[in-house]
Amino acid sequence: MLLSVAQLTAQTNELPRFATEEEKSLGQPPAVTPIGITTPPTGPVRTMAEWEELQALIITWNGQNTILTEIVRAARQECKVVICCENANVVAQAKNKLSSSGVDFSTNVDFVVAPNNSIWVRDYGPNSVYSNVVDSLYFVDWVYNRTNRPKDDTIATTLAPYFNVPLYSTSAAPTDMVNTGGNFMSDGMGTAFASSLILDENEPGNPYGVTAKTEDQIDQILSDFMGIDRYIKMTPLPYDVIHHIDMHMKLLDEGRILVGQYPQGVADGPQIEANIQYVLDNFKSSFGTPYKVIRIPMPPEGTQYPNNGGDYRTYANAVFVNKTIIVPFYQEQYDTTAQRIWEEAMPGYKVVGINCNSIIPSLGAIHCITKEVGVNDPLRIVHQPLDCQDNADNPQAYSLAAKIWHRSGVAGAKIFYTTNPDGPWQQADMYQGIIPNEDWFGSIPQQPAGATVYYYIAATAVNGKTISRPITAPEGYWKFCVTETVNTAEPLAILQEIYPNPASAITVIPVSAATKVQGQISLFNSLGQKIRDLFTGEMPAGNSNYFLDAATLPAGTYWVKCQAGSQVSAKKLIIKG
């Protein structure tokens, strides 16, 4: 059963994730005090994704000490764990609990005296943002929506000097804005998700003391401070009292979403499905392709779901900690299914389950009580994984592209591939495109039809740093199937060599067609995102030319694709500045 606020506070003396009736009765909250740098940073900025490389995981030692202990046990194997404590007495209590539980805190664990009101650091902790994709780390702090918990809203102020990073804040008009970390997810490429709670909490007459904002104004603040240029908002769920999306969904990477699933018609199931269908119908991933959705059960408490008094149990409320994923567990018969789904979706990751029955009545679990801090020196790889490849379309090799960044430059990159995930792994060099230290291209030699190809990308920065994507490689990998279509027909239409190439102005795209045919010529960027259609219509028999003004496009590496019927041909195009 979901505990009432009175029962909860009487039993634990802990503040739940939602605002208690006592807090609501305190009346008008104090005015927001501006902190940090309240004007947006200059230059391009980018909010990191949660699966990126971490230097630290933040927790607040304020109740639920058994759960926090198990988080420290798992996370300190991957990065530093920073434990925020109210005072020196709480530091001593935390050390005693860890010691008595057999958790070594002599390395990779720091205790920071940081006054706080509650455990829910996800919602009030600092957000990691980079300038110029990967250059410099800084924090962004929003106004916390629990204004009667003022100490929580000072955590970012304490931690910014601890991590020696600048702190930007949306705490002063005209860019004062309320938001919470549990209702925000970024893909690291400029897209973020939220429920429309973000609109409600910044509307006219809001109780937080911030100036009223339109949706466009909110979007502009997120763009200016955090580089979010697409902010997808969904309808709040009727049984999720706090309306935070981390209670039912999780971005796994740039193109996949893990979504909680109830039995048909139960609890928040109908609204979750409506929200996800809205996303699928109206938005593509940052690669320009449809999102892939992975379902994971929302387990009952016994036989009860939230619509009839059960706790709001969720397996989506998990946290990435480099090569480990920490997941809330509740009951073995459901936990084993959740662990299998997580492990199949994220090969190579260590999936650690922690019993969260004591905290879930407060409407939160693992993700809610942790906060990531990105590394100061990220080596970032972005790649759209290959789908099934047909040998008829790839007579020699399967081409792939990646974006790779490091502030010292990228010295090199390789593709590692195999048809057996146990090895051995073979490797192929990647080559730089026209944008230095960003565009990289390579290929995997053709493999037999029916095979499954496993692969990953490894990169080395000029300063010597190395990393792989997936970060768990070689235990983790991407994979694609190999098929072969037998087609004895003559090609309907095929691209010839584009000229001039590299190009900077009018560019000729020659096509040779065996017969008159309906076709389409399209332009794609180096990540496989369609930029525009260059021609759609009837192509005459014989040779014909189509044109592109390269001066209208940024310098970089592109692909031109010609499709006629089921037949496709493609050519690389370099556009110089």
RODO-2510 file (C-alpha; in nm, 4 decimals, decimal comma):
residues 577
     n   res          X          Y          Z
     1     m     0,0000     0,0000     0,0000
     2     l     0,1106     0,3581    -0,0627
     3     l     0,1836     0,5119     0,2747
     4     s     0,0147     0,8390     0,3629
     5     v     0,2393     1,1377     0,4294
     6     a     0,1563     1,1178     0,8007
     7     q     0,2512     0,7476     0,8137
     8     l     0,5651     0,8082     0,6106
     9     t     0,6996     1,0933     0,8207
    10     a     0,6057     0,9172     1,1424
    11     q     0,7916     0,6015     1,0434
    12     t     1,1046     0,7483     0,8853
    13     n     1,1294     1,1227     0,9509
    14     e     1,2265     1,1467     0,5850
    15     l     1,0812     1,3876     0,3359
    16     p     0,9146     1,2138     0,0393
    17     r     0,9827     1,3186    -0,3169
    18     f     0,6489     1,4972    -0,3340
    19     a     0,5621     1,8060    -0,1297
    20     t     0,3962     1,7119     0,2001
    21     e     0,0739     1,8707     0,3184
    22     e     0,2729     2,0298     0,5994
    23     e     0,5069     2,1924     0,3460
    24     k     0,2157     2,3145     0,1377
    25     s     0,0579     2,4721     0,4455
    26     l     0,3641     2,6869     0,5146
    27     g     0,2324     2,9504     0,2760
    28     q     0,4283     3,1744     0,0426
    29     p     0,7869     3,0514     0,0058
    30     p     1,0819     3,2873     0,0450
    31     a     1,1893     3,4809    -0,2619
    32     v     1,4380     3,3090    -0,4889
    33     t     1,7943     3,4238    -0,4207
    34     p     2,0009     3,4393    -0,7404
    35     i     2,3137     3,2247    -0,7319
    36     g     2,6023     3,1554    -0,9673
    37     i     2,6247     3,3135    -1,3104
    38     t     2,2726     3,4145    -1,4096
    39     t     2,3418     3,5068    -1,7711
    40     p     2,3742     3,2288    -2,0304
    41     p     2,7221     3,1120    -2,1310
    42     t     2,8661     3,2466    -2,4524
    43     g     2,9318     3,0103    -2,7404
    44     p     2,7769     2,6705    -2,8161
    45     v     2,6909     2,4432    -2,5231
    46     r     2,5804     2,0814    -2,4902
    47     t     2,4082     1,8939    -2,2089
    48     m     2,5642     1,5515    -2,1571
    49     a     2,3649     1,2311    -2,1777
    50     e     2,3502     1,0059    -1,8740
    51     w     2,5361     0,7201    -2,0460
    52     e     2,8437     0,9331    -2,1095
    53     e     3,1657     0,8899    -1,9128
    54     l     3,1381     0,9955    -1,5461
    55     q     3,3951     1,1231    -1,3008
    56     a     3,1539     1,1082    -1,0057
    57     l     2,8122     1,0068    -0,8787
    58     i     2,6513     1,2341    -0,6183
    59     i     2,4259     1,1103    -0,3375
    60     t     2,2823     1,2852    -0,0305
    61     w     2,3062     1,0943     0,3004
    62     n     1,9618     1,1727     0,4387
    63     g     1,7737     0,8510     0,5180
    64     q     1,7457     0,5216     0,3259
    65     n     2,0990     0,4416     0,4385
    66     t     2,0836     0,0752     0,3361
    67     i     1,9968     0,1664    -0,0236
    68     l     2,2621     0,4384    -0,0284
    69     t     2,5193     0,1920     0,1057
    70     e     2,4501    -0,0493    -0,1797
    71     i     2,4730     0,2347    -0,4322
    72     v     2,8162     0,3254    -0,2944
    73     r     2,9231    -0,0402    -0,3042
    74     a     2,8413    -0,0672    -0,6761
    75     a     2,9270     0,2847    -0,7968
    76     r     3,2710     0,3238    -0,6350
    77     q     3,3942     0,0455    -0,8646
    78     e     3,3252     0,2763    -1,1597
    79     c     3,3890     0,6335    -1,0442
    80     k     3,4156     0,8544    -0,7369
    81     v     3,1076     0,8665    -0,5147
    82     v     3,0512     1,2080    -0,3550
    83     i     2,8371     1,1825    -0,0404
    84     c     2,6722     1,5087     0,0668
    85     c     2,6230     1,5211     0,4442
    86     e     2,4430     1,7769     0,6607
    87     n     2,7328     1,8094     0,9053
    88     a     3,0309     1,6270     1,0577
    89     n     2,8020     1,4055     1,2673
    90     v     2,6285     1,2780     0,9529
    91     v     2,9692     1,2152     0,7939
    92     a     3,0559     0,9945     1,0913
    93     q     2,7209     0,8150     1,0692
    94     a     2,7711     0,7472     0,6975
    95     k     3,1215     0,6113     0,7553
    96     n     2,9979     0,3850     1,0340
    97     k     2,7189     0,2464     0,8161
    98     l     2,9515     0,1828     0,5224
    99     s     3,2154     0,0242     0,7448
   100     s     2,9687    -0,2057     0,9220
   101     s     2,8319    -0,3107     0,5808
   102     g     3,1753    -0,4031     0,4479
   103     v     3,2000    -0,1152     0,1988
   104     d     3,5513     0,0234     0,1532
   105     f     3,5357     0,4041     0,1512
   106     s     3,9098     0,4649     0,1646
   107     t     3,9249     0,5135    -0,2133
   108     n     3,6792     0,6554    -0,4651
   109     v     3,4492     0,7904    -0,1906
   110     d     3,4455     1,1533    -0,0724
   111     f     3,2347     1,3053     0,2044
   112     v     3,1321     1,6686     0,1557
   113     v     2,9609     1,8766     0,4223
   114     a     2,6650     2,0152     0,2290
   115     p     2,3509     2,1173     0,4210
   116     n     2,0398     1,9512     0,2782
   117     n     1,6760     1,8722     0,3513
   118     s     1,6180     1,5498     0,1631
   119     i     1,7640     1,2573    -0,0269
   120     w     1,6282     1,3530    -0,3727
   121     v     1,9486     1,4894    -0,5266
   122     r     1,8356     1,4012    -0,8802
   123     d     1,5840     1,6828    -0,8659
   124     y     1,7946     1,9585    -0,7085
   125     g     2,1523     1,8616    -0,7969
   126     p     2,3661     2,0292    -1,0662
   127     n     2,3420     1,9410    -1,4351
   128     s     2,6594     1,8676    -1,6346
   129     v     2,6991     2,0767    -1,9505
   130     y     2,9942     2,1176    -2,1895
   131     s     3,1045     2,4128    -2,3980
   132     n     3,1915     2,3420    -2,7617
   133     v     3,0731     1,9784    -2,7413
   134     v     3,3572     1,8549    -2,5165
   135     d     3,5796     2,1500    -2,4271
   136     s     3,4976     2,2561    -2,0715
   137     l     3,2620     2,1232    -1,8051
   138     y     3,0289     2,3483    -1,6120
   139     f     2,7158     2,3115    -1,3984
   140     v     2,3670     2,4482    -1,4570
   141     d     2,1302     2,4777    -1,1615
   142     w     1,7565     2,5431    -1,1853
   143     v     1,5214     2,6781    -0,9202
   144     y     1,4054     2,3710    -0,7234
   145     n     1,0302     2,3133    -0,7100
   146     r     1,0357     2,2345    -0,3384
   147     t     1,0842     2,5904    -0,2155
   148     n     1,0237     2,4909     0,1472
   149     r     1,3393     2,2798     0,1280
   150     p     1,5828     2,5688     0,0849
   151     k     1,8988     2,3794     0,1847
   152     d     1,8480     2,1310    -0,0997
   153     d     1,8643     2,4194    -0,3439
   154     t     2,2144     2,5112    -0,2212
   155     i     2,3770     2,1774    -0,3093
   156     a     2,4935     2,2998    -0,6509
   157     t     2,6507     2,6058    -0,4872
   158     t     2,8505     2,3769    -0,2575
   159     l     2,9521     2,1272    -0,5247
   160     a     3,0621     2,3695    -0,7993
   161     p     3,3778     2,4760    -0,6088
   162     y     3,4330     2,1168    -0,4956
   163     f     3,4502     2,0075    -0,8613
   164     n     3,6176     2,3371    -0,9591
   165     v     3,3666     2,4173    -1,2339
   166     p     3,1661     2,7343    -1,3069
   167     l     2,8049     2,7377    -1,1898
   168     y     2,5347     2,8879    -1,4115
   169     s     2,1886     2,9355    -1,2674
   170     t     1,8361     3,0045    -1,3916
   171     s     1,7607     3,1957    -1,0730
   172     a     1,7323     3,5591    -1,1877
   173     a     1,4731     3,7244    -1,4102
   174     p     1,4211     3,7224    -1,7002
   175     t     1,5706     3,3696    -1,7173
   176     d     1,4489     3,2473    -1,3772
   177     m     1,2992     2,9029    -1,4286
   178     v     1,1830     2,6104    -1,2150
   179     n     1,2734     2,2565    -1,3172
   180     t     1,3599     1,9202    -1,1622
   181     g     1,6138     1,6591    -1,2706
   182     g     1,3675     1,3704    -1,2571
   183     n     1,1615     1,5426    -1,5232
   184     f     1,4493     1,5976    -1,7643
   185     m     1,6397     1,3601    -1,9926
   186     s     1,8918     1,4616    -2,2593
   187     d     2,0246     1,2575    -2,5504
   188     g     2,3528     1,4537    -2,5538
   189     m     2,2718     1,5824    -2,9032
   190     g     2,0395     1,8708    -2,8221
   191     t     1,7127     1,6837    -2,7642
   192     a     1,5504     1,6619    -2,4206
   193     f     1,2319     1,5039    -2,2860
   194     a     0,9982     1,6137    -2,0056
   195     s     0,6379     1,6055    -1,8973
   196     s     0,4435     1,9286    -1,9356
   197     l     0,4965     1,9817    -1,5625
   198     i     0,7742     2,2159    -1,6776
   199     l     0,5076     2,4412    -1,8328
   200     d     0,2742     2,4262    -1,5339
   201     e     0,5432     2,5163    -1,2826
   202     n     0,6494     2,8287    -1,4744
   203     e     0,3024     2,9549    -1,5694
   204     p     0,1450     3,2782    -1,4419
   205     g     0,0627     3,2591    -1,0716
   206     n     0,3158     2,9823    -1,0027
   207     p     0,3989     2,9345    -0,6335
   208     y     0,7770     2,9419    -0,6769
   209     g     0,8414     3,3126    -0,7085
   210     v     0,9668     3,2970    -1,0685
   211     t     0,8363     3,5198    -1,3457
   212     a     0,5767     3,3634    -1,5735
   213     k     0,7114     3,1974    -1,8875
   214     t     0,5580     3,0889    -2,2156
   215     e     0,6646     2,7580    -2,3668
   216     d     0,8797     2,9428    -2,6194
   217     q     1,0546     3,1307    -2,3394
   218     i     1,1209     2,8087    -2,1482
   219     d     1,2598     2,6476    -2,4622
   220     q     1,4865     2,9479    -2,5190
   221     i     1,6264     2,9305    -2,1650
   222     l     1,7069     2,5601    -2,2096
   223     s     1,8673     2,6401    -2,5436
   224     d     2,0784     2,9269    -2,4121
   225     f     2,1974     2,7630    -2,0899
   226     m     2,2097     2,3961    -2,1927
   227     g     2,2114     2,3679    -2,5720
   228     i     1,8695     2,2004    -2,5875
   229     d     1,7255     2,2870    -2,9283
   230     r     1,4373     2,0381    -2,9210
   231     y     1,2394     2,0005    -2,5980
   232     i     0,9791     1,7233    -2,6257
   233     k     0,7017     1,7472    -2,3654
   234     m     0,4427     1,4818    -2,2855
   235     t     0,1145     1,4707    -2,0942
   236     p     0,1547     1,4048    -1,7183
   237     l     0,0405     1,0659    -1,5923
   238     p    -0,2709     1,0458    -1,3701
   239     y    -0,1246     0,8136    -1,1046
   240     d     0,2309     0,9492    -1,0995
   241     v     0,1768     1,2212    -0,8410
   242     i     0,5072     1,4000    -0,9108
   243     h     0,4772     1,3867    -1,2937
   244     h     0,8458     1,3072    -1,3434
   245     i     0,9285     1,1077    -1,6550
   246     d     1,2046     0,9102    -1,4809
   247     m     0,9311     0,7075    -1,3095
   248     h     0,8354     0,5344    -1,6334
   249     m     1,0968     0,5894    -1,9073
   250     k     1,4709     0,5986    -1,9694
   251     l     1,6828     0,7012    -2,2673
   252     l     1,9216     0,4111    -2,3338
   253     d     2,1138     0,5912    -2,6078
   254     e     2,0529     0,8409    -2,8872
   255     g     1,7971     0,6219    -3,0632
   256     r     1,6332     0,3951    -2,8020
   257     i     1,3834     0,4532    -2,5211
   258     l     1,3097     0,2082    -2,2401
   259     v     0,9413     0,2440    -2,1485
   260     g     0,7515     0,1029    -1,8500
   261     q     0,4546    -0,1139    -1,9444
   262     y     0,1433    -0,1958    -1,7423
   263     p    -0,1123    -0,4634    -1,8317
   264     q    -0,3616    -0,3263    -2,0817
   265     g    -0,5854    -0,0592    -1,9326
   266     v    -0,4151    -0,0604    -1,5931
   267     a    -0,3008     0,2477    -1,3960
   268     d    -0,0907     0,4843    -1,6096
   269     g    -0,0595     0,2332    -1,8934
   270     p    -0,3034     0,4045    -2,1340
   271     q    -0,1432     0,7482    -2,0921
   272     i     0,2103     0,6094    -2,1198
   273     e     0,1157     0,4414    -2,4469
   274     a    -0,0505     0,7597    -2,5740
   275     n     0,2595     0,9623    -2,4859
   276     i     0,5011     0,7234    -2,6548
   277     q     0,2818     0,7071    -2,9641
   278     y     0,2805     1,0879    -2,9716
   279     v     0,6619     1,0853    -2,9656
   280     l     0,6873     0,8188    -3,2361
   281     d     0,4363     0,9953    -3,4611
   282     n     0,5865     1,3413    -3,4298
   283     f     0,9580     1,3116    -3,3635
   284     k     1,2576     1,1264    -3,4978
   285     s     1,5758     1,0520    -3,3102
   286     s     1,8661     1,2934    -3,3479
   287     f     1,9869     1,0597    -3,6239
   288     g     1,6694     1,1358    -3,8193
   289     t     1,5386     0,7800    -3,7776
   290     p     1,2404     0,6492    -3,5771
   291     y     1,2984     0,5867    -3,2092
   292     k     1,3184     0,2230    -3,1070
   293     v     1,1110     0,1409    -2,7992
   294     i     1,1979    -0,1351    -2,5515
   295     r     0,9253    -0,2333    -2,3042
   296     i     0,9871    -0,3283    -1,9426
   297     p     0,7110    -0,4304    -1,6987
   298     m     0,5887    -0,1964    -1,4257
   299     p     0,5558    -0,4605    -1,1519
   300     p     0,2678    -0,4761    -0,9023
   301     e     0,2983    -0,4634    -0,5263
   302     g     0,1660    -0,8124    -0,4595
   303     t    -0,1361    -0,7957    -0,6892
   304     q    -0,1966    -0,4220    -0,6561
   305     y    -0,1077    -0,1494    -0,9058
   306     p    -0,1109     0,2266    -0,8349
   307     n    -0,4738     0,2577    -0,9470
   308     n    -0,5842     0,0318    -0,6605
   309     g    -0,3407     0,1237    -0,3852
   310     g    -0,0153    -0,0443    -0,4901
   311     d     0,3216     0,1277    -0,4844
   312     y     0,4475     0,2971    -0,8035
   313     r     0,7094     0,0309    -0,8722
   314     t     0,9313     0,0938    -1,1725
   315     y     1,2427    -0,0580    -1,3297
   316     a     1,3016     0,2455    -1,5514
   317     n     1,4246     0,4520    -1,2545
   318     a     1,7832     0,3333    -1,2998
   319     v     2,1194     0,5088    -1,3224
   320     f     2,4175     0,4614    -1,5562
   321     v     2,7531     0,4621    -1,3767
   322     n     3,0038     0,4087    -1,6585
   323     k     2,9981     0,0298    -1,7193
   324     t     2,7407    -0,0444    -1,4467
   325     i     2,3649     0,0129    -1,4432
   326     i     2,2030     0,0264    -1,0989
   327     v     1,8358    -0,0769    -1,1131
   328     p     1,5618    -0,0753    -0,8460
   329     f     1,4414    -0,4241    -0,7467
   330     y     1,1281    -0,5249    -0,5528
   331     q     1,0314    -0,8913    -0,5843
   332     e     1,2295    -1,1766    -0,7377
   333     q     0,9586    -1,3092    -0,9701
   334     y     0,9505    -0,9707    -1,1472
   335     d     1,3109    -0,8648    -1,0887
   336     t     1,4554    -1,1541    -1,2917
   337     t     1,2546    -1,0479    -1,5980
   338     a     1,3651    -0,6864    -1,5582
   339     q     1,7296    -0,7855    -1,5254
   340     r     1,7081    -0,9959    -1,8422
   341     i     1,5535    -0,7066    -2,0368
   342     w     1,8198    -0,4652    -1,9149
   343     e     2,1041    -0,7055    -1,9953
   344     e     1,9718    -0,7843    -2,3429
   345     a     1,9249    -0,4149    -2,4187
   346     m     2,2663    -0,3127    -2,2827
   347     p     2,5175    -0,5924    -2,3528
   348     g     2,8356    -0,5832    -2,1507
   349     y     2,6978    -0,3670    -1,8688
   350     k     2,6976    -0,4984    -1,5136
   351     v     2,3348    -0,4745    -1,3997
   352     v     2,3124    -0,4337    -1,0215
   353     g     1,9718    -0,4580    -0,8541
   354     i     1,9013    -0,2913    -0,5182
   355     n     1,5850    -0,3577    -0,3172
   356     c     1,3807    -0,0364    -0,3167
   357     n     1,0653    -0,1398    -0,1322
   358     s     1,1452     0,0975     0,1538
   359     i     1,1773     0,4072    -0,0656
   360     i     0,9266     0,3557    -0,3483
   361     p     0,6269     0,4692    -0,1336
   362     s     0,7941     0,8131    -0,1414
   363     l     0,7604     0,8056    -0,5228
   364     g     1,1256     0,7597    -0,6089
   365     a     1,4000     0,4996    -0,6416
   366     i     1,7611     0,4752    -0,7649
   367     h     1,7635     0,7446    -1,0345
   368     c     1,5904     0,9887    -0,7994
   369     i     1,8626     0,9739    -0,5329
   370     t     2,1697     0,9924    -0,7580
   371     k     2,3185     1,2568    -0,9880
   372     e     2,5933     1,2184    -1,2484
   373     v     2,8945     1,4427    -1,2998
   374     g     3,0634     1,4164    -1,6387
   375     v     3,4398     1,3877    -1,6780
   376     n     3,6510     1,6988    -1,7335
   377     d     3,8222     1,5508    -2,0387
   378     p     3,5579     1,3653    -2,2434
   379     l     3,6459     1,1687    -2,5551
   380     r     3,3064     1,1425    -2,7219
   381     i     3,1947     0,9027    -2,9944
   382     v     2,8533     0,9270    -3,1605
   383     h     2,7526     0,6600    -3,4100
   384     q     2,4234     0,5472    -3,5549
   385     p     2,4348     0,1661    -3,5350
   386     l     2,3945    -0,0215    -3,8603
   387     d     2,0716    -0,2071    -3,9301
   388     c     2,0647    -0,5309    -4,1277
   389     q     2,2894    -0,5136    -4,4341
   390     d     2,2145    -0,6794    -4,7675
   391     n     2,5199    -0,8146    -4,9485
   392     a     2,3559    -0,7320    -5,2798
   393     d     2,3688    -0,3628    -5,1823
   394     n     2,7161    -0,3907    -5,0260
   395     p     2,9256    -0,5974    -5,2669
   396     q     3,2549    -0,5363    -5,0848
   397     a     3,2005    -0,3826    -4,7409
   398     y     2,9535    -0,2226    -4,4994
   399     s     3,0293     0,1479    -4,4661
   400     l     2,9810     0,3289    -4,1384
   401     a     3,0414     0,6778    -4,0022
   402     a     3,0963     0,8344    -3,6616
   403     k     3,1454     1,1727    -3,5022
   404     i     3,4392     1,1811    -3,2613
   405     w     3,5481     1,4775    -3,0488
   406     h     3,8239     1,5582    -2,8027
   407     r     3,9545     1,8994    -2,7064
   408     s     4,3144     1,7965    -2,7862
   409     g     4,2075     1,6515    -3,1231
   410     v     4,1524     1,2925    -3,2320
   411     a     4,4646     1,0959    -3,3232
   412     g     4,2881     0,7946    -3,4696
   413     a     3,9953     0,5541    -3,4593
   414     k     3,9372     0,1876    -3,5409
   415     i     3,6454    -0,0460    -3,5959
   416     f     3,6612    -0,3831    -3,4213
   417     y     3,4341    -0,6532    -3,5616
   418     t     3,3593    -1,0239    -3,5413
   419     t     3,0866    -1,2769    -3,6166
   420     n     3,1399    -1,4386    -3,2744
   421     p     3,1087    -1,2118    -2,9686
   422     d     3,3547    -1,4378    -2,7863
   423     g     3,6170    -1,3397    -3,0450
   424     p     3,8568    -1,3230    -3,2035
   425     w     3,8046    -0,9581    -3,3014
   426     q     3,9408    -0,8138    -3,6230
   427     q     4,0045    -0,4463    -3,6795
   428     a     3,9831    -0,1891    -3,9552
   429     d     4,1112     0,1673    -3,9611
   430     m     3,8776     0,4645    -3,9732
   431     y     3,9646     0,7699    -4,1782
   432     q     3,9057     1,1356    -4,1110
   433     g     3,6586     1,3337    -4,3180
   434     i     3,6853     1,6976    -4,4130
   435     i     3,5975     1,8284    -4,0641
   436     p     3,9143     1,7594    -3,8619
   437     n     3,8709     1,5636    -3,5392
   438     e     3,4991     1,5180    -3,6001
   439     d     3,4034     1,3181    -3,9119
   440     w     3,5349     0,9620    -3,9241
   441     f     3,4577     0,6889    -4,1763
   442     g     3,5368     0,3225    -4,2135
   443     s     3,3983    -0,0100    -4,3264
   444     i     3,3607    -0,3718    -4,2247
   445     p     3,4445    -0,6258    -4,4990
   446     q     3,1536    -0,8206    -4,6393
   447     q     3,0523    -1,1199    -4,4265
   448     p     2,8563    -1,4337    -4,5236
   449     a     2,4798    -1,4036    -4,5645
   450     g     2,3053    -1,5232    -4,2497
   451     a     2,5844    -1,4033    -4,0202
   452     t     2,5431    -1,1613    -3,7330
   453     v     2,8188    -0,9025    -3,7181
   454     y     2,9228    -0,7604    -3,3801
   455     y     3,1281    -0,4411    -3,3739
   456     y     3,2418    -0,1391    -3,1747
   457     i     3,4473     0,1751    -3,2318
   458     a     3,7611     0,2701    -3,0387
   459     a     3,9195     0,6155    -3,0537
   460     t     4,2425     0,7736    -2,9309
   461     a     4,2822     1,1427    -2,8540
   462     v     4,5955     1,3414    -2,9329
   463     n     4,6692     1,3587    -2,5585
   464     g     4,6672     0,9773    -2,5419
   465     k     4,3249     0,9199    -2,3897
   466     t     4,1327     0,6216    -2,5314
   467     i     3,7715     0,5147    -2,5144
   468     s     3,5315     0,2766    -2,6888
   469     r     3,1681     0,3051    -2,7824
   470     p     2,9809     0,1180    -2,6503
   471     i     3,1759     0,1986    -2,3354
   472     t     3,1530    -0,1684    -2,2305
   473     a     3,3358    -0,3017    -2,5409
   474     p     3,4360    -0,5693    -2,6209
   475     e     3,1845    -0,7290    -2,3812
   476     g     2,9381    -0,4718    -2,5138
   477     y     2,8823    -0,4096    -2,8843
   478     w     2,6469    -0,3112    -3,1621
   479     k     2,5304    -0,5818    -3,3995
   480     f     2,3592    -0,6240    -3,7343
   481     c     2,2405    -0,9143    -3,9461
   482     v     2,3623    -0,9916    -4,2984
   483     t     2,1177    -1,0835    -4,5735
   484     e     2,1508    -1,1329    -4,9476
   485     t     1,8892    -1,0510    -5,2096
   486     v     1,9301    -1,2311    -5,5388
   487     n     1,8483    -0,9823    -5,8123
   488     t     1,9365    -1,0682    -6,1706
   489     a     1,7724    -0,7591    -6,3170
   490     e     1,9845    -0,4814    -6,4625
   491     p     2,0173    -0,1773    -6,2325
   492     l     1,7299     0,0626    -6,2966
   493     a     1,9378     0,3738    -6,2225
   494     i     2,2818     0,4194    -6,0748
   495     l     2,4861     0,7180    -5,9591
   496     q     2,8017     0,7973    -6,1491
   497     e     3,0984     0,9908    -6,0047
   498     i     2,9941     1,3306    -5,8670
   499     y     3,1968     1,6313    -5,9840
   500     p     3,3618     1,8493    -5,8725
   501     n     3,4353     1,6563    -5,5561
   502     p     3,5350     1,8158    -5,3198
   503     a     3,2768     2,0782    -5,4076
   504     s     3,2146     2,4395    -5,3078
   505     a     2,9583     2,5651    -5,5602
   506     i     2,7406     2,4092    -5,8334
   507     t     2,7938     2,0332    -5,8259
   508     v     2,6895     1,7789    -6,0896
   509     i     2,5245     1,4496    -5,9866
   510     p     2,5231     1,2203    -6,2935
   511     v     2,2818     0,9282    -6,3128
   512     s     2,2708     0,6476    -6,5680
   513     a     1,9374     0,4676    -6,6117
   514     a     1,8748     0,1520    -6,8125
   515     t     1,5210     0,2658    -6,8853
   516     k     1,2820     0,5432    -6,7943
   517     v     1,2151     0,5066    -6,4193
   518     q     1,0691     0,6833    -6,1169
   519     g     1,3454     0,7646    -5,8720
   520     q     1,4673     0,9855    -5,5922
   521     i     1,8040     1,1472    -5,5159
   522     s     1,8672     1,2497    -5,1536
   523     l     2,1484     1,4073    -4,9539
   524     f     2,2561     1,2702    -4,6132
   525     n     2,5090     1,3959    -4,3594
   526     s     2,7890     1,1879    -4,2110
   527     l     2,5605     1,0399    -3,9416
   528     g     2,3096     0,9194    -4,1982
   529     q     2,0551     1,1962    -4,1323
   530     k     1,8659     1,3080    -4,4420
   531     i     1,9386     1,6731    -4,5187
   532     r     1,7114     1,7145    -4,8176
   533     d     1,5691     1,5474    -5,1268
   534     l     1,7484     1,6760    -5,4366
   535     f     1,5148     1,5220    -5,6945
   536     t     1,1974     1,3160    -5,6985
   537     g     1,0334     1,2129    -6,0217
   538     e     1,0911     1,0435    -6,3546
   539     m     1,4481     0,9811    -6,4660
   540     p     1,4972     0,9393    -6,8434
   541     a     1,6706     0,6407    -7,0002
   542     g     2,0408     0,6950    -7,0544
   543     n     2,2519     0,9598    -6,8848
   544     s     2,1071     1,2596    -6,7037
   545     n     2,2466     1,5214    -6,4680
   546     y     2,1114     1,6668    -6,1440
   547     f     2,2551     1,9580    -5,9524
   548     l     2,3366     2,0721    -5,6012
   549     d     2,4645     2,4123    -5,4882
   550     a     2,7328     2,3134    -5,2372
   551     a     2,7701     2,6764    -5,1259
   552     t     2,4374     2,6448    -4,9409
   553     l     2,5729     2,3736    -4,7085
   554     p     2,8282     2,3708    -4,4260
   555     a     3,1653     2,2141    -4,4996
   556     g     3,1740     1,8455    -4,4232
   557     t     3,1315     1,4950    -4,5549
   558     y     2,7982     1,3936    -4,7079
   559     w     2,6423     1,1021    -4,8940
   560     v     2,4267     1,1273    -5,2055
   561     k     2,1852     0,8369    -5,2485
   562     c     1,9867     0,7436    -5,5584
   563     q     1,6938     0,5067    -5,5177
   564     a     1,4961     0,3578    -5,8058
   565     g     1,2546     0,0854    -5,7094
   566     s     1,4298    -0,1377    -5,4542
   567     q     1,7740    -0,0559    -5,5943
   568     v     2,0011     0,1940    -5,4218
   569     s     2,3382     0,3435    -5,5123
   570     a     2,5365     0,5981    -5,3129
   571     k     2,8425     0,8224    -5,3492
   572     k     3,0428     1,0221    -5,0983
   573     l     3,0524     1,4005    -5,1444
   574     i     3,3001     1,6313    -4,9729
   575     i     3,1959     1,9954    -4,9360
   576     k     3,4762     2,2351    -4,8550
   577     g     3,4474     2,5760    -4,6938
***
